[in-house]
Amino acid sequence: MSSQLFYKLQIKSLTFKNRIAISPMCQYSAQDGFANDWHLVHLGSRAIGGAALLLQEATAVSPEGRISPGDLGIWKDEHIEKMQFINRFIVSQNAIPGIQLAHAGRKASVAIPSKGNYKLDETNGGWNTVAPSAVSFHTNEKPPISLDKMGIQKVITDFKSATKRALKAGFEVVEIHAAHGYLLHQFLSPLSNFRTDEYGGSFENRIRLLLEVLEAVQSEWPANLPLFIRISATDWADGGWNSDESVQLSKIVKERGVDLIDVSSGGLVSHQQIPVGPNYQVSFAERIKKETGILTGAVGLITESEQAEAIIVAQKADLVLFARESLRNPYLALDFAKELGVDVPWPIQYERAKIK
């Protein structure tokens, strides 16, 4: 049997050994942005488990860009060493290490989930948040600071510096996080962007910051290595960012050298109405792929090998990204190969357990 889920994929200079990737997933286990042995075991297990690409969790480009105090960061050179160590192990398992560069904007400064997931302020370890406009995610929260021109320039510079460090740390894929209601998404959507300057109002103005961040990232990222952007294809709310705009944006960034759109949805407003179910976001990836020609990644309640195989066979996406299912099973790629009748190499340390 031949499984297209296990076909190789060439993106620029990199060969992905299959179409299975691990989505960025916050571990809430860092201190001051530093990776530690938890991140080594978390990412290393999934490299052993056979996925082609491992995207490190949303990694903050500045301290104020963290979602929580437990987030990874890459805003100072000292963060590089441990990430280098982890990435060397990932590469040793014939997997590709990637990083999602992120700024949480108004959704920053929140306690980690195990401690209540509530908004933090300066009295309990939090910080002032920033956004395109001084409008909070929840109405009972302190409003964020609306970014002025200097603040916007700092965001762009922070992404540029983070990209330079990511390359030194041994990452081979960079993904710009412009989804899930975080800062770049906040600029994209008219539900969170009420600016009247060149960064607000029209579609062209609302995408401006993302394009400027993209240019800054590209100034440090080698042209032969893949560059992804993650977007929320729709806000699932009236008057918000929508799938038509996602297609339009995808066309623009494809022309500017982006290789793949990682297509998620939602996260911008608390009143969103999401019809959650298996494959509920795949149609967005399919539409963007078919209407723009750019590579896409599909996400969202994809849990079974046959389900992932069908997405690739129908050419709805080029990669399938797994989040919660990979938390339940770090070796899902090896299990999927067995279920689909594909013989893939196992780590030599585990070969005696492989069922032929």
C-alpha positions in Angstrom: 0.0 0.0 0.0 1.2 3.5 -0.8 0.4 6.3 1.6 0.6 9.9 0.4 0.8 11.0 4.0 4.2 9.5 3.9 5.3 11.1 0.6 8.3 13.4 0.9 7.8 17.1 0.5 10.4 19.5 -0.8 10.3 23.1 0.4 13.2 25.1 -0.7 16.4 23.4 0.5 14.6 21.1 3.0 13.1 17.6 2.4 10.3 16.8 4.8 10.3 13.0 5.2 6.5 12.9 5.4 3.5 15.3 5.6 3.2 15.1 9.4 4.1 18.1 11.6 3.7 18.9 15.2 1.9 22.2 15.9 3.3 24.8 18.3 1.9 24.0 21.7 2.5 26.1 24.8 4.1 24.1 27.6 4.0 26.9 30.3 7.2 25.5 31.7 9.8 28.2 31.0 11.3 30.7 33.4 12.3 34.1 32.0 11.8 32.7 28.5 14.5 29.9 29.0 14.0 26.4 27.6 14.8 23.6 29.9 14.8 19.8 30.1 11.0 19.6 29.8 11.2 21.2 26.4 14.0 18.8 25.4 11.9 15.7 26.4 8.6 17.2 24.9 10.1 18.0 21.5 12.6 15.2 21.5 9.9 12.6 22.1 8.0 13.8 19.1 11.2 13.8 17.0 11.7 10.1 18.0 8.0 9.6 17.1 8.5 10.1 13.4 7.1 13.5 12.6 8.8 15.4 9.8 8.6 18.9 11.4 8.4 20.0 15.0 7.3 23.6 15.5 8.4 25.0 18.9 5.7 26.6 20.9 4.8 30.3 20.4 8.1 31.9 21.3 8.0 35.5 22.4 10.0 38.1 20.6 9.9 40.3 23.7 9.1 39.9 27.4 5.8 41.8 27.0 5.0 39.5 24.0 4.6 36.4 26.2 1.1 35.0 26.7 2.1 33.9 30.2 5.2 34.1 32.4 5.8 30.4 31.5 6.2 31.0 27.8 9.5 30.5 25.9 11.3 33.5 24.7 14.0 34.5 22.2 14.5 38.1 23.1 18.1 37.7 24.4 21.1 35.8 23.3 21.2 33.8 26.4 18.1 31.9 25.3 20.0 30.4 22.3 22.2 27.8 24.0 19.5 25.4 25.3 17.5 25.7 22.1 20.7 24.7 20.1 21.0 21.7 22.3 17.4 20.6 21.7 17.6 21.3 18.0 20.7 19.2 17.6 18.8 16.2 19.0 15.8 16.9 16.8 18.1 16.9 13.7 19.8 13.7 14.9 16.4 12.0 14.6 16.0 13.1 10.9 13.3 15.7 11.9 13.2 19.4 11.2 13.2 21.9 14.0 11.0 24.9 13.5 10.1 27.9 15.7 6.9 30.0 15.8 7.8 33.6 16.5 5.1 35.4 18.4 3.8 38.5 20.2 0.6 38.1 22.2 -0.4 41.7 22.2 -3.5 42.3 24.3 -3.8 38.6 25.2 -0.5 38.7 27.0 0.1 38.7 30.8 -2.1 35.8 31.7 -1.5 33.2 34.4 -0.6 29.7 33.2 -3.7 27.5 33.0 -2.8 25.4 36.0 -2.8 28.6 38.1 -6.1 29.9 36.9 -5.6 31.4 33.4 -6.6 34.9 34.8 -5.2 38.3 33.7 -2.1 39.3 35.7 -1.2 42.9 36.6 2.0 44.4 37.9 1.2 43.4 41.5 1.2 39.7 40.8 3.9 39.1 38.1 2.1 40.7 35.1 2.9 43.6 32.8 1.2 46.2 30.7 0.0 44.9 27.4 0.0 46.5 24.0 -2.3 46.3 21.0 -3.4 48.2 17.9 -6.1 49.9 19.9 -6.9 50.4 23.6 -9.6 47.7 23.6 -9.3 44.7 25.9 -10.1 41.1 25.0 -12.5 40.8 28.0 -14.5 43.9 28.9 -13.5 43.6 32.6 -9.8 43.8 31.9 -7.5 46.8 32.0 -7.3 48.0 28.4 -4.0 47.5 26.5 -1.8 50.4 25.5 -2.4 51.5 21.9 1.0 51.2 20.1 2.4 54.4 18.8 4.9 54.6 15.9 7.9 53.9 18.1 6.1 50.9 19.7 5.3 49.5 16.2 8.9 49.9 15.2 10.0 48.1 18.3 7.7 45.1 17.4 9.2 45.0 13.9 12.8 45.2 15.3 12.0 42.5 17.9 10.9 40.1 15.2 14.0 40.8 13.2 16.3 40.2 16.2 14.4 37.1 17.2 14.9 35.7 13.7 18.6 36.3 13.8 18.7 34.3 17.1 16.5 31.6 15.7 19.0 30.9 13.0 21.9 30.8 15.5 19.8 28.4 17.6 19.6 25.9 14.7 16.0 26.3 13.6 15.4 25.4 10.0 11.8 26.7 9.6 10.4 30.0 10.9 6.7 30.5 11.3 5.3 34.0 12.0 2.3 33.8 14.3 -0.5 36.0 12.9 -3.4 33.9 14.3 -5.4 33.2 17.4 -6.0 36.8 18.4 -2.4 37.6 19.1 -0.8 40.9 18.1 -0.5 40.6 14.4 -4.0 39.1 14.1 -5.2 42.0 16.2 -3.9 44.4 13.5 -5.6 42.3 10.8 -9.1 42.3 12.2 -11.4 45.3 12.3 -12.9 43.9 15.5 -9.7 44.8 17.4 -8.1 47.4 15.1 -9.8 50.8 15.3 -6.8 52.8 14.2 -7.2 55.8 11.8 -3.6 56.0 10.7 -1.8 53.9 8.0 -2.1 50.7 10.2 -5.9 50.7 10.4 -9.1 51.0 8.4 -8.6 49.5 4.9 -7.5 45.9 4.2 -4.2 47.3 2.9 -3.6 49.2 6.1 -4.6 46.4 8.4 -2.1 44.0 6.8 0.7 46.5 6.8 2.3 45.5 10.1 2.4 41.8 9.1 4.0 42.7 5.8 6.6 44.9 7.6 7.3 42.1 10.1 7.6 39.7 7.2 10.2 41.9 5.5 12.2 42.2 8.7 12.2 38.5 9.2 13.3 37.9 5.6 16.2 40.3 6.1 17.7 37.8 8.6 16.3 34.5 7.4 18.2 32.7 4.6 16.3 32.6 1.3 16.9 28.8 1.0 15.0 28.0 4.3 11.2 27.7 4.6 9.2 30.5 5.9 5.6 30.0 7.1 2.8 32.2 8.4 0.1 31.0 10.7 -3.3 32.8 10.2 -6.8 32.5 11.6 -8.8 32.2 8.4 -11.8 33.6 10.0 -12.7 35.3 13.3 -16.0 33.3 13.4 -17.7 36.7 14.3 -19.7 39.2 12.3 -17.7 42.0 10.9 -14.4 40.3 11.6 -11.5 39.0 9.5 -12.8 36.5 7.0 -11.8 33.8 4.6 -12.0 36.1 1.6 -9.4 38.4 3.2 -7.3 35.3 4.1 -7.2 34.3 0.5 -6.2 37.8 -0.5 -3.5 38.0 2.1 -2.2 34.6 1.1 -1.8 35.7 -2.5 0.2 38.8 -1.4 2.6 36.9 0.9 3.1 34.2 -1.6 4.3 36.8 -4.0 6.6 38.1 -1.3 8.3 34.7 -0.7 6.3 32.9 2.0 6.3 29.2 1.4 3.3 27.9 3.4 0.2 29.2 5.2 -0.6 27.3 8.4 -4.4 27.7 8.4 -6.2 27.9 11.8 -9.1 30.0 12.9 -10.6 32.0 15.7 -9.2 33.3 18.9 -9.7 37.1 18.4 -12.9 37.8 20.3 -14.6 36.1 23.2 -18.0 36.1 21.5 -16.8 33.9 18.6 -19.1 31.1 17.5 -17.0 28.2 16.3 -18.7 25.0 14.9 -16.0 22.7 16.3 -15.8 19.2 14.8 -13.4 16.9 13.0 -11.8 18.7 10.0 -13.6 21.9 10.9 -10.8 24.1 9.6 -9.6 22.0 6.7 -11.9 23.7 4.1 -10.0 27.0 4.7 -6.7 25.4 4.0 -8.2 23.8 0.9 -9.6 27.1 -0.4 -6.3 29.0 0.1 -4.3 26.3 -1.6 -6.6 26.0 -4.6 -7.2 29.8 -5.1 -3.6 31.0 -4.5 -1.3 28.0 -5.3 0.6 28.4 -2.0 1.3 25.4 0.1 -1.0 25.0 3.2 -1.0 23.2 6.5 -4.3 21.8 7.9 -5.1 21.7 11.6 -8.1 21.2 13.9 -9.4 18.0 15.4 -7.5 15.7 13.1 -6.8 12.6 15.1 -6.7 9.5 12.8 -4.4 8.3 10.2 -7.1 7.7 7.6 -8.4 11.2 8.2 -5.0 12.8 7.6 -4.4 10.6 4.6 -7.6 11.7 3.0 -6.7 15.4 3.4 -3.4 14.8 1.5 -4.9 12.5 -1.1 -7.6 15.1 -1.9 -5.0 17.8 -2.1 -6.7 19.9 0.5 -3.4 20.7 2.2 0.3 19.8 1.9 1.0 19.2 5.6 -1.2 18.0 8.4 -0.4 19.5 11.8 -1.2 17.7 15.1 -1.5 19.3 18.5 -3.6 17.6 21.2 -3.4 14.2 19.5 0.4 14.4 19.6 0.2 15.2 23.3 -1.7 12.0 23.8 0.6 10.1 21.5 4.1 11.5 20.8 4.7 8.5 18.4 1.7 9.1 16.3 3.7 9.2 13.0 5.1 5.7 13.7 1.6 4.4 14.6 0.1 6.0 11.5 2.7 4.4 9.3 1.8 1.0 10.7 -1.9 1.6 10.3 -1.4 2.8 6.7 0.9 -0.1 5.8 4.0 1.9 5.4 7.4 0.7 6.6 9.3 3.6 8.0 12.6 3.6 9.9 12.4 3.4 13.7 15.1 4.7 16.1 17.6 1.9 16.4 17.1 1.9 20.1 13.5 1.0 19.6 13.7 -1.4 16.6 13.2 -4.6 18.7 9.7 -3.4 19.5 8.8 -2.7 15.9 6.0 -5.0 14.6 6.8 -5.9 11.0 
